[in-house]
């Protein structure tokens, strides 16, 4: 055995380097490699997770309020309330009056009616039959009155005013709430079924009560539907905002994951290169010692 290979004849630094430094370095190398490997695997998993687009939260549609309905019992209760201290104003119905051609407003030519319009008018005629002309005025009567006279008292302008209010105004208030002819026909059918069971003298009051209640409830229903739509729209916007934030966050996390992958790979490479450098440096010193001994 040569002096360079005999541990007893080598210097204390060589023995310390081989038995302690290199052993500890090898242990640290594997520990750091394990840490770097785990970091590499975790970074790859995070990268794969972050490149998957986030799931947009779905907004459930709230239930629409039920259609407005008015019952016969409700109308009967309204037109025949229990006695109260204060007198209630009754609905005054004007007596029918004869209409002249001059009193009626000028009629404009009507466009061709569709089947739904014809069906609606037929139902209105049926409803009208429950209001005898001897007791009720169905159609509002108009008349022309002088609007302006000149200095000599000659009428220069005329204006049309209501002479007698008819009870058809209550029905028109209800029908103006809808744009669908099918719905208008359903409303008139419901009204016919109620009016047919009301005594003749109370039918005008029943019609007025029906119009007031349906108009009020339809407006309340419309307000409720509008509130539901606003709530759904707010939830939809919040879901879109949350989706956008998650998308940006995932993009940033994916970029960070790529950096961690590169860092873990480079750290393992640097640690291995450093250990190789130490081994090469040690072997170089041993080789130099052998060459100097041969000289």
Secondary structure, DSSP 8 states (H G I E B T S, - for coil): --TTT-TTTS-HHHHHIIIIIHHHHHHHHHHHHHHHHHHHHHHHHHHHHHHS-------------------HHHHHHHHT----SS--------------TTTS----------HHHHHHHHHHHHHHTTS-TTT---S-EEEEEEEEE-TTS-EEEEEEEEEE--THHHHHHHHTT---HHHHHHHHHHHHHHHTTS-GGGHHHHHHHHHHHHHHHHHHHHHHHHHHHHHHHHHHHHHHHHHHHHHHHHHHHHHHHHHHHHHHHHHHHHHHHHHHHHHHHHHHHHHHHHHHHH-
